[in-house]
Amino acid sequence: MGLQAIATQYPTLIFEVRGWGLINGIELKSEAGLSAADIVKAAMDEGLLLVPAGPTVLRFVPPLIVTEAEVNEAIAILTRVLGNTIP
């Protein structure tokens, strides 16, 4: 499951996924009632470091040496966080 699959799983929360290579962003729907900072804080509590890019965008900027296992772990954490924070 990648970021596009997460967007499909949470259509009421996620407006779009965009980016290239390892640099990606998820834009939250403004009507979702959550800010990027809310998701970033929840993700950090789970051990995943994300960066807000404005009020509604989550930015993913992993190191160039990231492994596939680490990417899969990040996706699992984000999926769990989104499932726990949907109002």
MIGUKOL-286045 format. One record per residue: x, y, z of N, C-alpha, C, O in turn; residue in one letter; residue number from 1. Coordinates in nm, 2 decimals. Layout:
residues N
pt nc1: X nc2: Y nc3: Z cac1: X cac2: Y cac3: Z cc1: X cc2: Y cc3: Z oc1: X oc2: Y oc3: Z resn: A resi: NUM $
...
***
This chain:
residues 87
pt nc1: 0.09 nc2: -0.12 nc3: 0.00 cac1: 0.00 cac2: 0.00 cac3: 0.00 cc1: 0.09 cc2: 0.12 cc3: 0.00 oc1: 0.18 oc2: 0.14 oc3: 0.08 resn: M resi: 1 $
pt nc1: 0.07 nc2: 0.21 nc3: -0.09 cac1: 0.14 cac2: 0.34 cac3: -0.10 cc1: 0.05 cc2: 0.46 cc3: -0.06 oc1: -0.06 oc2: 0.44 oc3: -0.02 resn: G resi: 2 $
pt nc1: 0.10 nc2: 0.58 nc3: -0.09 cac1: 0.03 cac2: 0.70 cac3: -0.06 cc1: -0.10 cc2: 0.71 cc3: -0.14 oc1: -0.20 oc2: 0.75 oc3: -0.08 resn: L resi: 3 $
pt nc1: -0.10 nc2: 0.66 nc3: -0.26 cac1: -0.22 cac2: 0.67 cac3: -0.34 cc1: -0.33 cc2: 0.57 cc3: -0.29 oc1: -0.44 oc2: 0.61 oc3: -0.28 resn: Q resi: 4 $
pt nc1: -0.28 nc2: 0.46 nc3: -0.24 cac1: -0.38 cac2: 0.36 cac3: -0.18 cc1: -0.44 cc2: 0.42 cc3: -0.05 oc1: -0.55 oc2: 0.40 oc3: -0.02 resn: A resi: 5 $
pt nc1: -0.35 nc2: 0.49 nc3: 0.03 cac1: -0.40 cac2: 0.56 cac3: 0.15 cc1: -0.51 cc2: 0.66 cc3: 0.11 oc1: -0.61 oc2: 0.67 oc3: 0.18 resn: I resi: 6 $
pt nc1: -0.48 nc2: 0.74 nc3: 0.01 cac1: -0.58 cac2: 0.84 cac3: -0.04 cc1: -0.71 cc2: 0.78 cc3: -0.08 oc1: -0.82 oc2: 0.83 oc3: -0.05 resn: A resi: 7 $
pt nc1: -0.70 nc2: 0.66 nc3: -0.14 cac1: -0.82 cac2: 0.59 cac3: -0.18 cc1: -0.90 cc2: 0.54 cc3: -0.06 oc1: -1.02 oc2: 0.54 oc3: -0.06 resn: T resi: 8 $
pt nc1: -0.82 nc2: 0.50 nc3: 0.04 cac1: -0.88 cac2: 0.45 cac3: 0.17 cc1: -0.95 cc2: 0.56 cc3: 0.25 oc1: -1.05 oc2: 0.53 oc3: 0.32 resn: Q resi: 9 $
pt nc1: -0.90 nc2: 0.68 nc3: 0.24 cac1: -0.96 cac2: 0.79 cac3: 0.32 cc1: -1.00 cc2: 0.91 cc3: 0.23 oc1: -0.94 oc2: 1.02 oc3: 0.24 resn: Y resi: 10 $
pt nc1: -1.10 nc2: 0.88 nc3: 0.14 cac1: -1.14 cac2: 0.99 cac3: 0.04 cc1: -1.20 cc2: 1.11 cc3: 0.11 oc1: -1.20 oc2: 1.22 oc3: 0.05 resn: P resi: 11 $
pt nc1: -1.26 nc2: 1.10 nc3: 0.23 cac1: -1.32 cac2: 1.22 cac3: 0.29 cc1: -1.21 cc2: 1.30 cc3: 0.36 oc1: -1.24 oc2: 1.42 oc3: 0.40 resn: T resi: 12 $
pt nc1: -1.09 nc2: 1.25 nc3: 0.37 cac1: -0.98 cac2: 1.32 cac3: 0.44 cc1: -0.88 cc2: 1.38 cc3: 0.34 oc1: -0.83 oc2: 1.49 oc3: 0.36 resn: L resi: 13 $
pt nc1: -0.85 nc2: 1.30 nc3: 0.24 cac1: -0.74 cac2: 1.34 cac3: 0.15 cc1: -0.79 cc2: 1.39 cc3: 0.02 oc1: -0.87 oc2: 1.33 oc3: -0.05 resn: I resi: 14 $
pt nc1: -0.73 nc2: 1.51 nc3: -0.02 cac1: -0.77 cac2: 1.57 cac3: -0.15 cc1: -0.68 cc2: 1.51 cc3: -0.26 oc1: -0.74 oc2: 1.47 oc3: -0.36 resn: F resi: 15 $
pt nc1: -0.55 nc2: 1.51 nc3: -0.24 cac1: -0.46 cac2: 1.45 cac3: -0.34 cc1: -0.33 cc2: 1.42 cc3: -0.29 oc1: -0.29 oc2: 1.47 oc3: -0.18 resn: E resi: 16 $
pt nc1: -0.26 nc2: 1.33 nc3: -0.36 cac1: -0.12 cac2: 1.30 cac3: -0.34 cc1: -0.04 cc2: 1.35 cc3: -0.46 oc1: -0.08 oc2: 1.33 oc3: -0.57 resn: V resi: 17 $
pt nc1: 0.07 nc2: 1.42 nc3: -0.43 cac1: 0.15 cac2: 1.47 cac3: -0.53 cc1: 0.30 cc2: 1.47 cc3: -0.50 oc1: 0.34 oc2: 1.46 oc3: -0.38 resn: R resi: 18 $
pt nc1: 0.38 nc2: 1.48 nc3: -0.60 cac1: 0.53 cac2: 1.49 cac3: -0.58 cc1: 0.60 cc2: 1.40 cc3: -0.68 oc1: 0.54 oc2: 1.36 oc3: -0.78 resn: G resi: 19 $
pt nc1: 0.73 nc2: 1.38 nc3: -0.66 cac1: 0.81 cac2: 1.30 cac3: -0.75 cc1: 0.92 cc2: 1.24 cc3: -0.67 oc1: 0.97 oc2: 1.30 oc3: -0.57 resn: W resi: 20 $
pt nc1: 0.96 nc2: 1.13 nc3: -0.72 cac1: 1.07 cac2: 1.05 cac3: -0.64 cc1: 1.03 cc2: 1.03 cc3: -0.50 oc1: 0.92 oc2: 0.98 oc3: -0.47 resn: G resi: 21 $
pt nc1: 1.13 nc2: 1.06 nc3: -0.41 cac1: 1.10 cac2: 1.04 cac3: -0.27 cc1: 1.03 cc2: 1.16 cc3: -0.20 oc1: 0.99 oc2: 1.15 oc3: -0.09 resn: L resi: 22 $
pt nc1: 1.02 nc2: 1.27 nc3: -0.27 cac1: 0.96 cac2: 1.39 cac3: -0.22 cc1: 0.81 cc2: 1.39 cc3: -0.26 oc1: 0.78 oc2: 1.41 oc3: -0.37 resn: I resi: 23 $
pt nc1: 0.72 nc2: 1.37 nc3: -0.16 cac1: 0.58 cac2: 1.36 cac3: -0.18 cc1: 0.50 cc2: 1.44 cc3: -0.08 oc1: 0.55 oc2: 1.47 oc3: 0.03 resn: N resi: 24 $
pt nc1: 0.38 nc2: 1.47 nc3: -0.12 cac1: 0.29 cac2: 1.54 cac3: -0.02 cc1: 0.15 cc2: 1.49 cc3: -0.03 oc1: 0.11 oc2: 1.44 oc3: -0.14 resn: G resi: 25 $
pt nc1: 0.08 nc2: 1.49 nc3: 0.08 cac1: -0.06 cac2: 1.46 cac3: 0.08 cc1: -0.13 cc2: 1.59 cc3: 0.12 oc1: -0.10 oc2: 1.65 oc3: 0.23 resn: I resi: 26 $
pt nc1: -0.23 nc2: 1.63 nc3: 0.04 cac1: -0.31 cac2: 1.75 cac3: 0.07 cc1: -0.44 cc2: 1.70 cc3: 0.13 oc1: -0.51 oc2: 1.62 oc3: 0.08 resn: E resi: 27 $
pt nc1: -0.46 nc2: 1.75 nc3: 0.25 cac1: -0.59 cac2: 1.72 cac3: 0.32 cc1: -0.70 cc2: 1.81 cc3: 0.27 oc1: -0.68 oc2: 1.92 oc3: 0.23 resn: L resi: 28 $
pt nc1: -0.82 nc2: 1.75 nc3: 0.27 cac1: -0.94 cac2: 1.83 cac3: 0.24 cc1: -0.96 cc2: 1.94 cc3: 0.35 oc1: -0.96 oc2: 1.90 oc3: 0.47 resn: K resi: 29 $
pt nc1: -0.99 nc2: 2.06 nc3: 0.31 cac1: -1.01 cac2: 2.16 cac3: 0.41 cc1: -1.14 cc2: 2.13 cc3: 0.50 oc1: -1.14 oc2: 2.17 oc3: 0.61 resn: S resi: 30 $
pt nc1: -1.23 nc2: 2.07 nc3: 0.44 cac1: -1.36 cac2: 2.03 cac3: 0.52 cc1: -1.34 cc2: 1.91 cc3: 0.61 oc1: -1.43 oc2: 1.88 oc3: 0.68 resn: E resi: 31 $
pt nc1: -1.22 nc2: 1.85 nc3: 0.61 cac1: -1.20 cac2: 1.73 cac3: 0.69 cc1: -1.19 cc2: 1.77 cc3: 0.84 oc1: -1.21 oc2: 1.68 oc3: 0.92 resn: A resi: 32 $
pt nc1: -1.16 nc2: 1.89 nc3: 0.87 cac1: -1.16 cac2: 1.93 cac3: 1.01 cc1: -1.03 cc2: 1.90 cc3: 1.08 oc1: -1.02 oc2: 1.91 oc3: 1.20 resn: G resi: 33 $
pt nc1: -0.93 nc2: 1.86 nc3: 1.00 cac1: -0.79 cac2: 1.83 cac3: 1.06 cc1: -0.69 cc2: 1.92 cc3: 0.98 oc1: -0.70 oc2: 1.94 oc3: 0.86 resn: L resi: 34 $
pt nc1: -0.59 nc2: 1.96 nc3: 1.06 cac1: -0.48 cac2: 2.03 cac3: 0.99 cc1: -0.36 cc2: 1.94 cc3: 0.97 oc1: -0.35 oc2: 1.83 oc3: 1.03 resn: S resi: 35 $
pt nc1: -0.27 nc2: 1.98 nc3: 0.89 cac1: -0.15 cac2: 1.90 cac3: 0.87 cc1: -0.07 cc2: 1.89 cc3: 1.00 oc1: -0.02 oc2: 1.78 oc3: 1.03 resn: A resi: 36 $
pt nc1: -0.08 nc2: 2.00 nc3: 1.08 cac1: -0.01 cac2: 1.99 cac3: 1.21 cc1: -0.07 cc2: 1.88 cc3: 1.30 oc1: 0.00 oc2: 1.82 oc3: 1.38 resn: A resi: 37 $
pt nc1: -0.20 nc2: 1.86 nc3: 1.30 cac1: -0.26 cac2: 1.76 cac3: 1.38 cc1: -0.21 cc2: 1.62 cc3: 1.34 oc1: -0.18 oc2: 1.54 oc3: 1.43 resn: D resi: 38 $
pt nc1: -0.20 nc2: 1.60 nc3: 1.21 cac1: -0.15 cac2: 1.47 cac3: 1.16 cc1: 0.00 cc2: 1.45 cc3: 1.19 oc1: 0.04 oc2: 1.34 oc3: 1.23 resn: I resi: 39 $
pt nc1: 0.07 nc2: 1.56 nc3: 1.17 cac1: 0.22 cac2: 1.55 cac3: 1.20 cc1: 0.24 cc2: 1.52 cc3: 1.35 oc1: 0.33 oc2: 1.43 oc3: 1.38 resn: V resi: 40 $
pt nc1: 0.17 nc2: 1.58 nc3: 1.44 cac1: 0.19 cac2: 1.55 cac3: 1.58 cc1: 0.15 cc2: 1.41 cc3: 1.61 oc1: 0.23 oc2: 1.34 oc3: 1.69 resn: K resi: 41 $
pt nc1: 0.04 nc2: 1.36 nc3: 1.56 cac1: 0.00 cac2: 1.22 cac3: 1.59 cc1: 0.10 cc2: 1.13 cc3: 1.53 oc1: 0.13 oc2: 1.02 oc3: 1.59 resn: A resi: 42 $
pt nc1: 0.16 nc2: 1.16 nc3: 1.41 cac1: 0.26 cac2: 1.07 cac3: 1.35 cc1: 0.39 cc2: 1.07 cc3: 1.43 oc1: 0.45 oc2: 0.96 oc3: 1.45 resn: A resi: 43 $
pt nc1: 0.43 nc2: 1.19 nc3: 1.48 cac1: 0.55 cac2: 1.19 cac3: 1.56 cc1: 0.53 cc2: 1.11 cc3: 1.69 oc1: 0.62 oc2: 1.05 oc3: 1.74 resn: M resi: 44 $
pt nc1: 0.41 nc2: 1.11 nc3: 1.75 cac1: 0.38 cac2: 1.03 cac3: 1.87 cc1: 0.40 cc2: 0.88 cc3: 1.84 oc1: 0.43 oc2: 0.80 oc3: 1.93 resn: D resi: 45 $
pt nc1: 0.39 nc2: 0.84 nc3: 1.71 cac1: 0.40 cac2: 0.70 cac3: 1.67 cc1: 0.54 cc2: 0.67 cc3: 1.62 oc1: 0.57 oc2: 0.56 oc3: 1.58 resn: E resi: 46 $
pt nc1: 0.63 nc2: 0.77 nc3: 1.61 cac1: 0.76 cac2: 0.75 cac3: 1.57 cc1: 0.79 cc2: 0.79 cc3: 1.42 oc1: 0.90 oc2: 0.75 oc3: 1.37 resn: G resi: 47 $
pt nc1: 0.70 nc2: 0.85 nc3: 1.36 cac1: 0.71 cac2: 0.89 cac3: 1.22 cc1: 0.73 cc2: 1.04 cc3: 1.21 oc1: 0.64 oc2: 1.12 oc3: 1.25 resn: L resi: 48 $
pt nc1: 0.84 nc2: 1.08 nc3: 1.15 cac1: 0.86 cac2: 1.23 cac3: 1.13 cc1: 0.81 cc2: 1.27 cc3: 0.99 oc1: 0.87 oc2: 1.23 oc3: 0.89 resn: L resi: 49 $
pt nc1: 0.71 nc2: 1.36 nc3: 1.00 cac1: 0.66 cac2: 1.43 cac3: 0.88 cc1: 0.68 cc2: 1.58 cc3: 0.90 oc1: 0.71 oc2: 1.62 oc3: 1.01 resn: L resi: 50 $
pt nc1: 0.66 nc2: 1.65 nc3: 0.79 cac1: 0.67 cac2: 1.80 cac3: 0.80 cc1: 0.55 cc2: 1.86 cc3: 0.74 oc1: 0.51 oc2: 1.82 oc3: 0.63 resn: V resi: 51 $
pt nc1: 0.49 nc2: 1.95 nc3: 0.81 cac1: 0.37 cac2: 2.02 cac3: 0.75 cc1: 0.42 cc2: 2.12 cc3: 0.65 oc1: 0.53 oc2: 2.18 oc3: 0.67 resn: P resi: 52 $
pt nc1: 0.35 nc2: 2.13 nc3: 0.54 cac1: 0.38 cac2: 2.23 cac3: 0.43 cc1: 0.26 cc2: 2.32 cc3: 0.42 oc1: 0.18 oc2: 2.30 oc3: 0.32 resn: A resi: 53 $
pt nc1: 0.24 nc2: 2.41 nc3: 0.51 cac1: 0.12 cac2: 2.49 cac3: 0.51 cc1: 0.01 cc2: 2.42 cc3: 0.60 oc1: 0.04 oc2: 2.31 oc3: 0.66 resn: G resi: 54 $
pt nc1: -0.10 nc2: 2.47 nc3: 0.60 cac1: -0.21 cac2: 2.42 cac3: 0.69 cc1: -0.27 cc2: 2.28 cc3: 0.65 oc1: -0.33 oc2: 2.21 oc3: 0.74 resn: P resi: 55 $
pt nc1: -0.26 nc2: 2.25 nc3: 0.52 cac1: -0.33 cac2: 2.12 cac3: 0.48 cc1: -0.24 cc2: 2.02 cc3: 0.41 oc1: -0.29 oc2: 1.93 oc3: 0.35 resn: T resi: 56 $
pt nc1: -0.11 nc2: 2.04 nc3: 0.41 cac1: -0.02 cac2: 1.95 cac3: 0.33 cc1: 0.08 cc2: 1.88 cc3: 0.42 oc1: 0.15 oc2: 1.95 oc3: 0.50 resn: V resi: 57 $
pt nc1: 0.08 nc2: 1.75 nc3: 0.41 cac1: 0.18 cac2: 1.67 cac3: 0.48 cc1: 0.30 cc2: 1.64 cc3: 0.39 oc1: 0.27 oc2: 1.60 oc3: 0.27 resn: L resi: 58 $
pt nc1: 0.42 nc2: 1.67 nc3: 0.43 cac1: 0.53 cac2: 1.66 cac3: 0.34 cc1: 0.62 cc2: 1.54 cc3: 0.38 oc1: 0.65 oc2: 1.52 oc3: 0.50 resn: R resi: 59 $
pt nc1: 0.65 nc2: 1.45 nc3: 0.29 cac1: 0.74 cac2: 1.34 cac3: 0.31 cc1: 0.87 cc2: 1.36 cc3: 0.24 oc1: 0.88 oc2: 1.38 oc3: 0.12 resn: F resi: 60 $
pt nc1: 0.98 nc2: 1.37 nc3: 0.32 cac1: 1.11 cac2: 1.39 cac3: 0.26 cc1: 1.21 cc2: 1.30 cc3: 0.33 oc1: 1.29 oc2: 1.34 oc3: 0.42 resn: V resi: 61 $
pt nc1: 1.20 nc2: 1.17 nc3: 0.29 cac1: 1.29 cac2: 1.07 cac3: 0.36 cc1: 1.43 cc2: 1.09 cc3: 0.31 oc1: 1.46 oc2: 1.15 oc3: 0.20 resn: P resi: 62 $
pt nc1: 1.53 nc2: 1.03 nc3: 0.39 cac1: 1.67 cac2: 1.04 cac3: 0.34 cc1: 1.69 cc2: 0.95 cc3: 0.22 oc1: 1.61 oc2: 0.86 oc3: 0.19 resn: P resi: 63 $
pt nc1: 1.79 nc2: 0.98 nc3: 0.14 cac1: 1.82 cac2: 0.91 cac3: 0.02 cc1: 1.85 cc2: 0.76 cc3: 0.05 oc1: 1.85 oc2: 0.68 oc3: -0.04 resn: L resi: 64 $
pt nc1: 1.89 nc2: 0.73 nc3: 0.17 cac1: 1.93 cac2: 0.59 cac3: 0.20 cc1: 1.81 cc2: 0.52 cc3: 0.27 oc1: 1.84 oc2: 0.41 oc3: 0.33 resn: I resi: 65 $
pt nc1: 1.69 nc2: 0.57 nc3: 0.25 cac1: 1.58 cac2: 0.50 cac3: 0.31 cc1: 1.56 cc2: 0.36 cc3: 0.25 oc1: 1.58 oc2: 0.34 oc3: 0.13 resn: V resi: 66 $
pt nc1: 1.52 nc2: 0.26 nc3: 0.33 cac1: 1.50 cac2: 0.13 cac3: 0.28 cc1: 1.35 cc2: 0.10 cc3: 0.25 oc1: 1.27 oc2: 0.18 oc3: 0.29 resn: T resi: 67 $
pt nc1: 1.33 nc2: 0.00 nc3: 0.17 cac1: 1.19 cac2: -0.03 cac3: 0.14 cc1: 1.11 cc2: -0.07 cc3: 0.27 oc1: 1.00 oc2: -0.04 oc3: 0.28 resn: E resi: 68 $
pt nc1: 1.18 nc2: -0.14 nc3: 0.36 cac1: 1.12 cac2: -0.17 cac3: 0.49 cc1: 1.08 cc2: -0.05 cc3: 0.57 oc1: 0.97 oc2: -0.05 oc3: 0.63 resn: A resi: 69 $
pt nc1: 1.16 nc2: 0.05 nc3: 0.56 cac1: 1.13 cac2: 0.18 cac3: 0.63 cc1: 1.02 cc2: 0.25 cc3: 0.57 oc1: 0.93 oc2: 0.31 oc3: 0.64 resn: E resi: 70 $
pt nc1: 1.01 nc2: 0.25 nc3: 0.44 cac1: 0.90 cac2: 0.31 cac3: 0.37 cc1: 0.77 cc2: 0.24 cc3: 0.40 oc1: 0.67 oc2: 0.30 oc3: 0.43 resn: V resi: 71 $
pt nc1: 0.77 nc2: 0.10 nc3: 0.40 cac1: 0.65 cac2: 0.03 cac3: 0.44 cc1: 0.61 cc2: 0.05 cc3: 0.58 oc1: 0.49 oc2: 0.06 oc3: 0.61 resn: N resi: 72 $
pt nc1: 0.71 nc2: 0.07 nc3: 0.67 cac1: 0.68 cac2: 0.10 cac3: 0.81 cc1: 0.61 cc2: 0.24 cc3: 0.82 oc1: 0.52 oc2: 0.26 oc3: 0.90 resn: E resi: 73 $
pt nc1: 0.66 nc2: 0.34 nc3: 0.75 cac1: 0.61 cac2: 0.47 cac3: 0.75 cc1: 0.46 cc2: 0.47 cc3: 0.70 oc1: 0.38 oc2: 0.54 oc3: 0.75 resn: A resi: 74 $
pt nc1: 0.44 nc2: 0.40 nc3: 0.59 cac1: 0.30 cac2: 0.39 cac3: 0.54 cc1: 0.21 cc2: 0.32 cc3: 0.64 oc1: 0.09 oc2: 0.36 oc3: 0.65 resn: I resi: 75 $
pt nc1: 0.26 nc2: 0.22 nc3: 0.71 cac1: 0.17 cac2: 0.15 cac3: 0.81 cc1: 0.14 cc2: 0.25 cc3: 0.92 oc1: 0.03 oc2: 0.25 oc3: 0.97 resn: A resi: 76 $
pt nc1: 0.24 nc2: 0.32 nc3: 0.97 cac1: 0.22 cac2: 0.42 cac3: 1.08 cc1: 0.12 cc2: 0.53 cc3: 1.03 oc1: 0.02 oc2: 0.56 oc3: 1.10 resn: I resi: 77 $
pt nc1: 0.14 nc2: 0.58 nc3: 0.91 cac1: 0.04 cac2: 0.69 cac3: 0.86 cc1: -0.10 cc2: 0.63 cc3: 0.85 oc1: -0.19 oc2: 0.70 oc3: 0.89 resn: L resi: 78 $
pt nc1: -0.11 nc2: 0.51 nc3: 0.80 cac1: -0.24 cac2: 0.45 cac3: 0.79 cc1: -0.31 cc2: 0.44 cc3: 0.93 oc1: -0.43 oc2: 0.47 oc3: 0.94 resn: T resi: 79 $
pt nc1: -0.23 nc2: 0.40 nc3: 1.03 cac1: -0.28 cac2: 0.38 cac3: 1.16 cc1: -0.32 cc2: 0.52 cc3: 1.22 oc1: -0.43 oc2: 0.53 oc3: 1.28 resn: R resi: 80 $
pt nc1: -0.24 nc2: 0.62 nc3: 1.20 cac1: -0.26 cac2: 0.75 cac3: 1.25 cc1: -0.39 cc2: 0.81 cc3: 1.19 oc1: -0.48 oc2: 0.86 oc3: 1.26 resn: V resi: 81 $
pt nc1: -0.41 nc2: 0.80 nc3: 1.06 cac1: -0.53 cac2: 0.85 cac3: 0.99 cc1: -0.65 cc2: 0.78 cc3: 1.04 oc1: -0.75 oc2: 0.84 oc3: 1.06 resn: L resi: 82 $
pt nc1: -0.64 nc2: 0.65 nc3: 1.06 cac1: -0.76 cac2: 0.57 cac3: 1.11 cc1: -0.80 cc2: 0.62 cc3: 1.25 oc1: -0.91 oc2: 0.61 oc3: 1.29 resn: G resi: 83 $
pt nc1: -0.70 nc2: 0.66 nc3: 1.33 cac1: -0.72 cac2: 0.70 cac3: 1.47 cc1: -0.77 cc2: 0.84 cc3: 1.48 oc1: -0.82 oc2: 0.88 oc3: 1.59 resn: N resi: 84 $
pt nc1: -0.74 nc2: 0.93 nc3: 1.38 cac1: -0.77 cac2: 1.07 cac3: 1.39 cc1: -0.89 cc2: 1.12 cc3: 1.32 oc1: -0.92 oc2: 1.24 oc3: 1.33 resn: T resi: 85 $
pt nc1: -0.95 nc2: 1.04 nc3: 1.24 cac1: -1.06 cac2: 1.08 cac3: 1.16 cc1: -1.18 cc2: 1.12 cc3: 1.26 oc1: -1.22 oc2: 1.04 oc3: 1.34 resn: I resi: 86 $
pt nc1: -1.23 nc2: 1.24 nc3: 1.25 cac1: -1.33 cac2: 1.28 cac3: 1.34 cc1: -1.46 cc2: 1.21 cc3: 1.32 oc1: -1.56 oc2: 1.24 oc3: 1.39 resn: P resi: 87 $
***
